[in-house]
Each structure stands twice: as C-alpha cells, then as structure tokens.
Amino acid sequence: MKSVSFVISLLLLLNVAASAQSQTAEQYNRSGLTKKAKGDLEGAISDYNKAIELNPRFADAYSNRGVARKARGDLDGAIADYDRAIKLSPNLKEPYNNRGLAQQLRGNLDAAIDDFHKALRIDPNFAGAHYNLASAARAKGDLKLAFDELTKAIASPDNDHLSQSYNNRGTIRHEQGDNLGALVDYSKAIKIDPLNVLAYANRGYALILLGRDNESQTDFDQVLKLRPGSKAAVDESIKNAKEERAGKRSPEF
C-alpha cells in the first residue's frame, strides 16, 4: 500500500508542477502583452521567450512574439513566429492576419492576400482581416476587391476601426470616380470620430472636386486646428484637388 500511495502522491505532485508551469507561461505571456502595449518591445519579447521556454507549444506566445518582432522591424523573425503558431494551432486566425501584414510590408502582396483569406475562412466576421485585405488589394490595384472588403469590415460587429474603414472606403470611391459616394463615407467617418483628421482632409478634397470650395475650406480649417503644423500639406492638397477638377491631374492610385 505504501508504494501505491507513493506513486499516487508523485503523480499528484507532477500534475501540480505541470499546472503551475503552464500558469507561469500564461503569466509571462500576459506580462509580454502589457509591456508591448507600453512600447517596451524588448521586455515583451523577453517575457514571450520565457513563456515559450516553459511551454514550447504555446501558440499564442509565438504569435504575440511575432507581433513584437514585427514592431521592432524584424520581419523574418516575426514570420517565423507566425509560421510556428500556425503549425501548432491552425485554427488561430490572428497569426494568419499578422503574417499577412508582415508579408505586405515585405512587398509580397499575393502571399499577404492569401493569408488574409485564410484568416477570414476561420472567422468570416474578422474585421481586421477584411480591412487589411482591402489595403493589400488596393496596393495591387484591385479597387473592386478593396471596396468589397471595406464594406464587409464596416458591416462586421467586431470592427473597432470603423471611422478609418469609412475613410478608406471613401478613398476607394474617389479613385473609382465616385466623389459623391466618397463625400458620404468621409462624413460618416467624421461623425464616428470627430478627430479623424484624414477624413476632414479627404472630405475637403472631395468638396473641391465637386465645386464646393467654400465648404471645403471649413474642413481644411479643421485639419489645421487638429494639426497646426500642416499648412504646407493643406495648401498642396487644395492645389492638387483644383488641378484634378480641371482635368490636369489624375487620381493617385
């Protein structure tokens, strides 16, 4: 009976130790997230390293370390971490989305688009992946796909960048020649976030294209209020809009 009791006690101790180790890995992962949010990339990476040492199959820690590495400019290291996270847990959507962002930064637009699609197959309502897919599609010149993806991002219940989504869709509408539609989207972006300076600048530009110069000045004044040092950029934008309206300038893709 003593030997049996000893074995049971040993197993219990091993289970407790494994549980404590797993919990510590999670604590390091959470600490890494906190440090990353504060801009302490080296501290975050150090914590993720510790989490991975304690639990080499901790997919979230690899994914999070990849985000910190990308923020530090280490795209190769970031992609390697995303690859590992995906291999360990193929149903996690974030590593696909984050790998797509890293691939886009490397100029690999086809690979980026493929990764965003993979993230969306896991979660069709993943607003971030729709938003990022739109960006990659626009970079490839596929304005229809960019427009469709931004529309899906806007409709997604988990979109925490709604103002930016409307602003970006307004830009796509402008590039498609739909300046009235662009005006509507920029106005929605401003209503959601009255501090969205890009939306004011873009709406001012659209108003000039529509011949509503007096209204546009109100928007550009707001840009100057939000960004006092941007007068040269505002003057250049007004000049470009008037040239485009006169047919001397094409929309920039």
C-alpha positions as CSV (number, residue, x, y, z in Angstrom):
1,M,0.0,0.0,0.0
2,K,2.9,2.4,0.7
3,S,4.3,2.0,-2.8
4,V,0.9,2.7,-4.3
5,S,0.4,5.7,-2.1
6,F,3.9,6.9,-3.1
7,V,3.1,6.6,-6.8
8,I,-0.3,8.5,-6.4
9,S,1.5,11.2,-4.4
10,L,4.2,11.5,-7.1
11,L,1.6,11.8,-9.8
12,L,-0.2,14.5,-7.9
13,L,3.0,16.4,-7.4
14,L,3.8,16.1,-11.2
15,N,0.3,17.3,-12.1
16,V,0.6,20.3,-9.8
17,A,4.0,21.2,-11.1
18,A,2.8,21.0,-14.7
19,S,-0.2,23.1,-13.9
20,A,2.0,25.7,-12.1
21,Q,4.4,25.7,-15.1
22,S,1.5,26.3,-17.5
23,Q,0.1,29.0,-15.4
24,T,3.5,30.7,-15.2
25,A,3.8,30.6,-19.0
26,E,0.5,32.3,-19.3
27,Q,1.6,34.9,-16.8
28,Y,4.7,35.7,-18.8
29,N,2.5,35.9,-22.0
30,R,0.2,38.4,-20.3
31,S,3.2,40.4,-19.0
32,G,4.5,40.5,-22.5
33,L,1.2,41.9,-23.8
34,T,1.3,44.6,-21.1
35,K,4.9,45.6,-21.9
36,K,4.1,45.6,-25.7
37,A,1.2,48.0,-25.1
38,K,3.5,50.3,-23.2
39,G,6.1,50.2,-26.0
40,D,8.6,48.1,-24.2
41,L,9.3,45.7,-27.1
42,E,12.5,44.2,-25.7
43,G,10.8,43.5,-22.4
44,A,7.8,42.0,-24.2
45,I,10.0,39.7,-26.3
46,S,11.9,38.6,-23.2
47,D,8.6,37.6,-21.5
48,Y,7.4,35.8,-24.6
49,N,10.7,33.9,-24.7
50,K,10.2,32.8,-21.1
51,A,6.6,31.7,-21.8
52,I,7.8,29.6,-24.8
53,E,10.7,28.1,-22.7
54,L,8.1,27.0,-20.2
55,N,5.6,25.8,-22.8
56,P,7.2,25.2,-26.2
57,R,3.7,24.5,-27.7
58,F,2.2,27.9,-26.6
59,A,0.9,29.1,-29.9
60,D,-0.4,32.4,-28.6
61,A,3.1,33.3,-27.2
62,Y,4.7,32.7,-30.6
63,S,2.0,34.8,-32.3
64,N,2.4,37.6,-29.8
65,R,6.2,37.5,-30.0
66,G,5.8,37.8,-33.8
67,V,3.8,41.0,-33.3
68,A,6.6,42.4,-31.1
69,R,9.3,41.4,-33.5
70,K,7.4,43.0,-36.4
71,A,7.1,46.2,-34.4
72,R,10.8,46.1,-33.9
73,G,11.4,45.7,-37.6
74,D,12.4,42.0,-37.6
75,L,10.0,40.8,-40.3
76,D,11.9,37.5,-40.8
77,G,11.7,36.7,-37.1
78,A,8.0,37.7,-37.0
79,I,7.1,35.5,-39.9
80,A,9.0,32.6,-38.4
81,D,6.9,33.0,-35.2
82,Y,3.7,33.2,-37.1
83,D,4.6,30.1,-39.0
84,R,5.2,28.2,-35.7
85,A,2.0,29.5,-34.2
86,I,0.0,28.3,-37.3
87,K,1.7,24.9,-37.2
88,L,0.9,24.5,-33.5
89,S,-2.7,25.8,-33.8
90,P,-4.0,26.0,-37.4
91,N,-7.4,27.4,-36.3
92,L,-6.0,30.6,-34.8
93,K,-7.0,33.5,-37.0
94,E,-4.5,36.1,-35.7
95,P,-1.3,34.5,-36.9
96,Y,-2.6,34.4,-40.4
97,N,-3.7,38.0,-40.3
98,N,-0.4,39.1,-38.7
99,R,1.7,37.1,-41.2
100,G,-0.3,38.8,-44.0
101,L,0.7,42.2,-42.6
102,A,4.3,41.2,-42.4
103,Q,4.2,39.8,-46.0
104,Q,2.7,43.0,-47.2
105,L,5.5,45.0,-45.6
106,R,7.9,42.8,-47.5
107,G,6.1,43.6,-50.7
108,N,4.7,40.0,-51.1
109,L,1.1,41.1,-51.8
110,D,-0.1,37.8,-53.2
111,A,1.2,36.0,-50.0
112,A,-0.4,38.6,-47.9
113,I,-3.8,38.4,-49.6
114,D,-3.7,34.6,-49.3
115,D,-3.1,34.9,-45.6
116,F,-5.9,37.4,-45.1
117,H,-8.2,35.0,-46.9
118,K,-7.1,32.1,-44.6
119,A,-7.9,34.2,-41.6
120,L,-11.3,35.0,-43.0
121,R,-12.0,31.4,-43.6
122,I,-11.6,30.8,-39.9
123,D,-13.7,33.9,-39.0
124,P,-15.7,35.5,-41.8
125,N,-16.5,38.4,-39.5
126,F,-12.9,39.2,-38.7
127,A,-13.0,43.0,-39.4
128,G,-9.2,43.4,-39.1
129,A,-8.6,40.8,-41.9
130,H,-11.2,42.5,-44.1
131,Y,-9.6,45.8,-43.5
132,N,-6.1,44.5,-44.2
133,L,-7.2,42.6,-47.3
134,A,-8.6,45.8,-48.7
135,S,-5.3,47.5,-48.2
136,A,-3.4,44.8,-50.0
137,A,-5.9,44.7,-52.8
138,R,-5.7,48.4,-53.3
139,A,-1.9,48.2,-53.4
140,K,-2.3,45.7,-56.2
141,G,-4.8,48.0,-58.0
142,D,-7.8,45.8,-57.4
143,L,-10.2,48.5,-56.3
144,K,-13.3,46.3,-56.5
145,L,-11.9,43.8,-54.0
146,A,-10.7,46.7,-51.8
147,F,-14.2,48.3,-51.9
148,D,-16.0,44.9,-51.2
149,E,-13.6,44.1,-48.3
150,L,-14.0,47.5,-46.6
151,T,-17.8,47.2,-47.0
152,K,-17.6,43.8,-45.1
153,A,-15.3,45.4,-42.5
154,I,-17.9,48.1,-41.9
155,A,-20.6,45.5,-41.5
156,S,-18.6,43.4,-39.1
157,P,-19.8,43.5,-35.5
158,D,-16.2,43.5,-34.1
159,N,-14.9,46.5,-36.1
160,D,-13.0,48.8,-33.7
161,H,-11.6,50.9,-36.6
162,L,-15.0,51.9,-38.1
163,S,-14.1,55.5,-38.7
164,Q,-10.9,54.5,-40.6
165,S,-12.9,51.9,-42.6
166,Y,-15.3,54.6,-43.8
167,N,-12.4,56.9,-44.6
168,N,-10.6,54.3,-46.6
169,R,-13.7,53.3,-48.5
170,G,-14.2,56.9,-49.3
171,T,-10.7,56.9,-50.8
172,I,-11.6,53.9,-52.9
173,R,-14.8,55.6,-54.1
174,H,-12.7,58.7,-55.1
175,E,-10.3,56.5,-57.0
176,Q,-13.3,54.9,-58.8
177,G,-14.6,58.4,-59.7
178,D,-17.5,58.4,-57.3
179,N,-16.8,61.7,-55.5
180,L,-20.4,62.0,-54.1
181,G,-20.1,58.5,-52.6
182,A,-16.7,59.4,-51.2
183,L,-18.2,62.5,-49.6
184,V,-20.8,60.4,-47.9
185,D,-18.2,58.0,-46.5
186,Y,-15.9,60.7,-45.3
187,S,-18.8,62.4,-43.5
188,K,-19.7,59.1,-41.8
189,A,-16.0,58.7,-40.7
190,I,-16.1,62.2,-39.1
191,K,-19.4,61.6,-37.4
192,I,-18.0,58.4,-35.8
193,D,-14.7,60.1,-34.9
194,P,-14.6,63.9,-34.9
195,L,-10.8,63.8,-34.5
196,N,-10.2,61.8,-37.7
197,V,-8.0,64.4,-39.4
198,L,-7.5,62.4,-42.6
199,A,-11.3,62.2,-43.1
200,Y,-11.5,66.0,-42.9
201,A,-8.7,66.4,-45.4
202,N,-10.2,63.9,-47.7
203,R,-13.7,65.4,-47.5
204,G,-12.2,68.9,-48.2
205,Y,-10.5,67.4,-51.3
206,A,-13.8,65.8,-52.4
207,L,-15.7,69.0,-51.9
208,I,-13.3,70.9,-54.2
209,L,-13.8,68.2,-56.8
210,L,-17.5,68.8,-56.6
211,G,-17.1,72.6,-56.9
212,R,-18.0,73.3,-53.3
213,D,-14.8,75.3,-52.4
214,N,-16.3,77.3,-49.6
215,E,-17.5,74.2,-47.7
216,S,-14.1,72.6,-48.3
217,Q,-12.3,75.5,-46.5
218,T,-14.2,74.6,-43.3
219,D,-12.8,71.1,-43.4
220,F,-9.2,72.3,-44.2
221,D,-9.5,74.8,-41.3
222,Q,-10.4,71.8,-39.1
223,V,-7.3,70.0,-40.3
224,L,-5.2,73.0,-39.3
225,K,-6.8,73.1,-35.9
226,L,-6.1,69.4,-35.3
227,R,-2.6,69.6,-36.9
228,P,-1.3,73.1,-36.6
229,G,1.9,72.4,-38.5
230,S,0.2,71.1,-41.6
231,K,-0.4,74.3,-43.6
232,A,2.0,73.4,-46.4
233,A,0.4,70.0,-46.8
234,V,-3.1,71.5,-46.8
235,D,-2.1,74.1,-49.4
236,E,-0.6,71.3,-51.6
237,S,-3.8,69.2,-51.2
238,I,-6.0,72.2,-52.2
239,K,-3.8,72.8,-55.3
240,N,-3.9,69.1,-56.3
241,A,-7.7,69.0,-55.9
242,K,-8.2,72.0,-58.1
243,E,-5.8,70.6,-60.7
244,E,-7.7,67.3,-60.7
245,R,-11.0,69.1,-61.0
246,A,-9.6,71.0,-64.0
247,G,-8.5,67.7,-65.6
248,K,-4.8,68.4,-65.2
249,R,-4.3,65.7,-62.6
250,S,-5.4,62.1,-62.3
251,P,-6.4,60.5,-59.0
252,E,-3.5,58.8,-57.4
253,F,-3.8,55.0,-57.0
